[in-house]
């Protein structure tokens, strides 16, 4: 006979796990996956790692806190793997609107070979 813990108890237990462990327990079965994917757990991890206290569920739209966390983590990974050669410095010249004046715009562009692997 299988004993099933209530979702609230599982959520409390899962709240003590780190991100990697939370991703692992989500692969145990469908019930654990559903609980491990809860916005409550992923919002807590996001708030712990970044200052995103101003983001609400309404700001996320169709996305989940898990998707936001994984997206931000991928961005961190891409930037941590970047080398100085992956950046190019460009100066472009644009005419000003209605003034006829010439404006210079400076831009730092990220050119990493890993970008296309990790891009979402």
N, C-alpha and C positions, 0 to 999 in steps of 0.2 A: 504494500500500500504506500502510495506516494504522499508525503506531507508537503503541503504548499504554504509558504509564508505569505501573509498579507502584503499587498503592495507597499503600504506605509512602512512596514518593518524592513522590507527590502530596500526601500528608498533611504531609510535611516542608515542601514548598514553600508549601502553604496556611497553615502555621503562622506565616508572616511577614506574612500579609495582615491588614488591618484588617477590622472587621465588615462595612462596606459592600462592600468588595471580595470578601469571602468569600461574601456573598449574591449578588454578581454572577457569580462563577465557578460557583456552584451551578446557574446557568441554562444553562451551556454544553452539557452532555449528561448522560445518566443516570449515567455513571460518576463524573463530577466532582461531580454532585449528591450521590451516595451518600457520597463521601469528604468533601465540604464539610459534610455534615450530621452528621459523626461527633461523638460526645460529647466526645472528646479535645480537639478544636478549640474547641468552644463552652464547655467547662468552663474552658479556659485563658483565654478572653476574659472569662468571668464572674468568675474569680478575680482577673484583672487590674483589673477595674472595681469590684467589690464584695468585701467580706469574707464569702465564703460557703464558707470552707474546711471548716466543720463539716457541710456538706451532702454526702451521699453519694448514689450512684445509688439506693440503697434508699429514701432519703427522697423522691426524685422520683417514685417509683411508676411510673405509666404515662407520665409526662412526660419529655421529653428536656432536655438542657442548653440546646439551642437555644431551645426553648419557654420555659424559665425566663429566659434572657437577654432574649428579645424581650418577655416579660411585664414584667420589671423595667424595661426601657427605656421601655415605654409608660407605666408608672407615673411614671417620672422626667419624661417629657414632659408628662404631665397636670399634675404639680405645678409644673413650670417655667412653664407657661402660665397658671397660676392667678393671679387678681387678688384683692385684699382683699375685693371685693364678692362673690366666690364663696363666702365663708365666712359662716356664721351661728352665733351663740353662743346656745345654748339652756340654760336651767336647768329641770330637771324635778324634781318632788317625788315620792318614793316612800316608802311606809311601811316601816320596818325590820321584819325578820322576827322575829316573836314579842315584840319589845320595845315595840311600839306607838309608838316614836319616829319622828319625821318626819326623813327624810334628804334633803339636797339633792344632786343629781348635776349636775355641769357637763359640758357636751359641746360640742366644736367639730365642726361638721358641714361637710363639703365639698360645695358646691353649684355645680358647674361645668357650663356648657352643653356643654363638650367631653367630659364624663364618658361620655355615652351613645354618642359616636362611638368612643372609644378603649376602652370597657369590654370585658373579655374574658369 
